[in-house]
Structures are given as C-alpha cells and as structure tokens.
Amino acid sequence: MKIVFKLFATLQDFLPAEARRTSAVTIELAEDTKIINVIESYGIARAMCHLVLVDGFYIPPAQWDSRVLRDGETLAIWPPVAGG
C-alpha cells in the first residue's frame, strides 16, 4: 500500500532531499504498518513528534502503537514549537 508522509519544520530534515521542498513523500508500506513504525523507520524520536495527523485527524500518542495506516492516507507530523 502507499501513503503520503509529510514532515514539517525541523522534521523536514528526515525526508529525502528531493522531498524537502514539498515536505512530502509517497512511501510504500506493508499492510499492517502502524504510525510508530513509520516514525521509527525514519529515525525520528517520539519526543520530536508533537502533532500527528492522519488525513487531518489528530492521533494522540497513546494510539501511535496501535493505529494501522491504510492505503491512500496521509500521515503528517509537526515537531514541538516554541516562541513568543
């Protein structure tokens, strides 16, 4: 199956160079792939994933280990942000 994987702000550095301009890459996954599997396969620490959305719906951290991704979905992740 294929999904669109989007990383924003400082997390864009984990994407392949050619995907950084659009912040997105289409990836091929096994049918039973969970959100945490994608995060870990890109070498991203859990603490760096502040906002995780699947097709625009917030997925709380407690569900990252159990939420199975489906063909055609979009997984988008933002890091923690600070400012003021």
Biotite code that builds the C-alpha atoms (Angstrom):
import biotite.structure as struc

atoms = struc.array([
    struc.Atom([0.000, 0.000, 0.000], chain_id="A", res_id=1, res_name="MET", atom_name="CA", element="C"),
    struc.Atom([1.047, 3.621, -0.444], chain_id="A", res_id=2, res_name="LYS", atom_name="CA", element="C"),
    struc.Atom([0.622, 6.626, 1.835], chain_id="A", res_id=3, res_name="ILE", atom_name="CA", element="C"),
    struc.Atom([1.757, 10.234, 1.706], chain_id="A", res_id=4, res_name="VAL", atom_name="CA", element="C"),
    struc.Atom([4.159, 11.044, 4.539], chain_id="A", res_id=5, res_name="PHE", atom_name="CA", element="C"),
    struc.Atom([4.560, 14.726, 5.436], chain_id="A", res_id=6, res_name="LYS", atom_name="CA", element="C"),
    struc.Atom([7.067, 16.237, 7.847], chain_id="A", res_id=7, res_name="LEU", atom_name="CA", element="C"),
    struc.Atom([7.100, 19.906, 8.766], chain_id="A", res_id=8, res_name="PHE", atom_name="CA", element="C"),
    struc.Atom([9.509, 22.484, 10.210], chain_id="A", res_id=9, res_name="ALA", atom_name="CA", element="C"),
    struc.Atom([12.708, 20.914, 11.613], chain_id="A", res_id=10, res_name="THR", atom_name="CA", element="C"),
    struc.Atom([11.429, 17.393, 10.873], chain_id="A", res_id=11, res_name="LEU", atom_name="CA", element="C"),
    struc.Atom([11.828, 18.025, 7.130], chain_id="A", res_id=12, res_name="GLN", atom_name="CA", element="C"),
    struc.Atom([15.492, 17.117, 7.554], chain_id="A", res_id=13, res_name="ASP", atom_name="CA", element="C"),
    struc.Atom([14.406, 13.470, 7.922], chain_id="A", res_id=14, res_name="PHE", atom_name="CA", element="C"),
    struc.Atom([12.906, 13.440, 4.412], chain_id="A", res_id=15, res_name="LEU", atom_name="CA", element="C"),
    struc.Atom([14.929, 12.596, 1.307], chain_id="A", res_id=16, res_name="PRO", atom_name="CA", element="C"),
    struc.Atom([16.482, 15.758, -0.181], chain_id="A", res_id=17, res_name="ALA", atom_name="CA", element="C"),
    struc.Atom([14.157, 15.760, -3.197], chain_id="A", res_id=18, res_name="GLU", atom_name="CA", element="C"),
    struc.Atom([11.063, 15.724, -0.943], chain_id="A", res_id=19, res_name="ALA", atom_name="CA", element="C"),
    struc.Atom([12.031, 18.622, 1.321], chain_id="A", res_id=20, res_name="ARG", atom_name="CA", element="C"),
    struc.Atom([10.663, 21.330, -0.966], chain_id="A", res_id=21, res_name="ARG", atom_name="CA", element="C"),
    struc.Atom([7.139, 19.906, -0.766], chain_id="A", res_id=22, res_name="THR", atom_name="CA", element="C"),
    struc.Atom([7.510, 18.460, 2.775], chain_id="A", res_id=23, res_name="SER", atom_name="CA", element="C"),
    struc.Atom([6.011, 15.217, 1.467], chain_id="A", res_id=24, res_name="ALA", atom_name="CA", element="C"),
    struc.Atom([6.982, 11.844, 0.090], chain_id="A", res_id=25, res_name="VAL", atom_name="CA", element="C"),
    struc.Atom([4.873, 8.929, -1.093], chain_id="A", res_id=26, res_name="THR", atom_name="CA", element="C"),
    struc.Atom([6.023, 5.721, 0.584], chain_id="A", res_id=27, res_name="ILE", atom_name="CA", element="C"),
    struc.Atom([5.234, 2.045, 0.142], chain_id="A", res_id=28, res_name="GLU", atom_name="CA", element="C"),
    struc.Atom([4.272, 0.204, 3.340], chain_id="A", res_id=29, res_name="LEU", atom_name="CA", element="C"),
    struc.Atom([3.224, -3.278, 4.414], chain_id="A", res_id=30, res_name="ALA", atom_name="CA", element="C"),
    struc.Atom([-0.492, -3.684, 5.059], chain_id="A", res_id=31, res_name="GLU", atom_name="CA", element="C"),
    struc.Atom([-0.176, -3.833, 8.863], chain_id="A", res_id=32, res_name="ASP", atom_name="CA", element="C"),
    struc.Atom([2.099, -0.799, 9.315], chain_id="A", res_id=33, res_name="THR", atom_name="CA", element="C"),
    struc.Atom([1.374, 1.365, 12.337], chain_id="A", res_id=34, res_name="LYS", atom_name="CA", element="C"),
    struc.Atom([2.146, 5.058, 12.814], chain_id="A", res_id=35, res_name="ILE", atom_name="CA", element="C"),
    struc.Atom([5.025, 4.321, 15.188], chain_id="A", res_id=36, res_name="ILE", atom_name="CA", element="C"),
    struc.Atom([6.604, 2.020, 12.571], chain_id="A", res_id=37, res_name="ASN", atom_name="CA", element="C"),
    struc.Atom([6.873, 4.924, 10.121], chain_id="A", res_id=38, res_name="VAL", atom_name="CA", element="C"),
    struc.Atom([8.203, 7.307, 12.776], chain_id="A", res_id=39, res_name="ILE", atom_name="CA", element="C"),
    struc.Atom([10.880, 4.834, 13.859], chain_id="A", res_id=40, res_name="GLU", atom_name="CA", element="C"),
    struc.Atom([11.834, 3.832, 10.310], chain_id="A", res_id=41, res_name="SER", atom_name="CA", element="C"),
    struc.Atom([12.763, 7.464, 9.619], chain_id="A", res_id=42, res_name="TYR", atom_name="CA", element="C"),
    struc.Atom([14.821, 7.675, 12.822], chain_id="A", res_id=43, res_name="GLY", atom_name="CA", element="C"),
    struc.Atom([12.595, 10.294, 14.432], chain_id="A", res_id=44, res_name="ILE", atom_name="CA", element="C"),
    struc.Atom([12.456, 10.335, 18.239], chain_id="A", res_id=45, res_name="ALA", atom_name="CA", element="C"),
    struc.Atom([8.945, 10.153, 19.721], chain_id="A", res_id=46, res_name="ARG", atom_name="CA", element="C"),
    struc.Atom([9.656, 13.341, 21.670], chain_id="A", res_id=47, res_name="ALA", atom_name="CA", element="C"),
    struc.Atom([10.119, 15.182, 18.368], chain_id="A", res_id=48, res_name="MET", atom_name="CA", element="C"),
    struc.Atom([6.583, 14.310, 17.237], chain_id="A", res_id=49, res_name="CYS", atom_name="CA", element="C"),
    struc.Atom([4.244, 16.820, 18.814], chain_id="A", res_id=50, res_name="HIS", atom_name="CA", element="C"),
    struc.Atom([1.277, 16.867, 16.439], chain_id="A", res_id=51, res_name="LEU", atom_name="CA", element="C"),
    struc.Atom([0.404, 13.740, 14.450], chain_id="A", res_id=52, res_name="VAL", atom_name="CA", element="C"),
    struc.Atom([-2.484, 13.777, 11.981], chain_id="A", res_id=53, res_name="LEU", atom_name="CA", element="C"),
    struc.Atom([-3.883, 11.115, 9.669], chain_id="A", res_id=54, res_name="VAL", atom_name="CA", element="C"),
    struc.Atom([-5.995, 12.655, 6.908], chain_id="A", res_id=55, res_name="ASP", atom_name="CA", element="C"),
    struc.Atom([-6.338, 15.777, 9.058], chain_id="A", res_id=56, res_name="GLY", atom_name="CA", element="C"),
    struc.Atom([-7.486, 13.982, 12.223], chain_id="A", res_id=57, res_name="PHE", atom_name="CA", element="C"),
    struc.Atom([-5.382, 14.224, 15.387], chain_id="A", res_id=58, res_name="TYR", atom_name="CA", element="C"),
    struc.Atom([-3.936, 10.925, 16.625], chain_id="A", res_id=59, res_name="ILE", atom_name="CA", element="C"),
    struc.Atom([-2.904, 11.025, 20.307], chain_id="A", res_id=60, res_name="PRO", atom_name="CA", element="C"),
    struc.Atom([0.460, 9.475, 21.271], chain_id="A", res_id=61, res_name="PRO", atom_name="CA", element="C"),
    struc.Atom([-1.281, 6.596, 23.078], chain_id="A", res_id=62, res_name="ALA", atom_name="CA", element="C"),
    struc.Atom([-2.607, 5.410, 19.681], chain_id="A", res_id=63, res_name="GLN", atom_name="CA", element="C"),
    struc.Atom([0.632, 5.577, 17.682], chain_id="A", res_id=64, res_name="TRP", atom_name="CA", element="C"),
    struc.Atom([1.482, 1.975, 18.586], chain_id="A", res_id=65, res_name="ASP", atom_name="CA", element="C"),
    struc.Atom([-1.910, 0.611, 17.550], chain_id="A", res_id=66, res_name="SER", atom_name="CA", element="C"),
    struc.Atom([-3.248, 2.828, 14.725], chain_id="A", res_id=67, res_name="ARG", atom_name="CA", element="C"),
    struc.Atom([-2.785, 0.928, 11.466], chain_id="A", res_id=68, res_name="VAL", atom_name="CA", element="C"),
    struc.Atom([-2.344, 3.062, 8.360], chain_id="A", res_id=69, res_name="LEU", atom_name="CA", element="C"),
    struc.Atom([-4.485, 2.403, 5.289], chain_id="A", res_id=70, res_name="ARG", atom_name="CA", element="C"),
    struc.Atom([-3.790, 2.744, 1.589], chain_id="A", res_id=71, res_name="ASP", atom_name="CA", element="C"),
    struc.Atom([-4.119, 6.315, 0.352], chain_id="A", res_id=72, res_name="GLY", atom_name="CA", element="C"),
    struc.Atom([-3.962, 8.011, 3.757], chain_id="A", res_id=73, res_name="GLU", atom_name="CA", element="C"),
    struc.Atom([-1.764, 10.978, 4.574], chain_id="A", res_id=74, res_name="THR", atom_name="CA", element="C"),
    struc.Atom([0.361, 10.910, 7.733], chain_id="A", res_id=75, res_name="LEU", atom_name="CA", element="C"),
    struc.Atom([1.530, 14.400, 8.752], chain_id="A", res_id=76, res_name="ALA", atom_name="CA", element="C"),
    struc.Atom([3.801, 15.228, 11.698], chain_id="A", res_id=77, res_name="ILE", atom_name="CA", element="C"),
    struc.Atom([4.867, 18.520, 13.289], chain_id="A", res_id=78, res_name="TRP", atom_name="CA", element="C"),
    struc.Atom([7.580, 18.950, 15.932], chain_id="A", res_id=79, res_name="PRO", atom_name="CA", element="C"),
    struc.Atom([7.113, 20.846, 19.196], chain_id="A", res_id=80, res_name="PRO", atom_name="CA", element="C"),
    struc.Atom([7.189, 24.592, 18.609], chain_id="A", res_id=81, res_name="VAL", atom_name="CA", element="C"),
    struc.Atom([8.291, 27.382, 20.903], chain_id="A", res_id=82, res_name="ALA", atom_name="CA", element="C"),
    struc.Atom([8.099, 31.083, 20.569], chain_id="A", res_id=83, res_name="GLY", atom_name="CA", element="C"),
    struc.Atom([6.547, 34.115, 21.961], chain_id="A", res_id=84, res_name="GLY", atom_name="CA", element="C"),
])
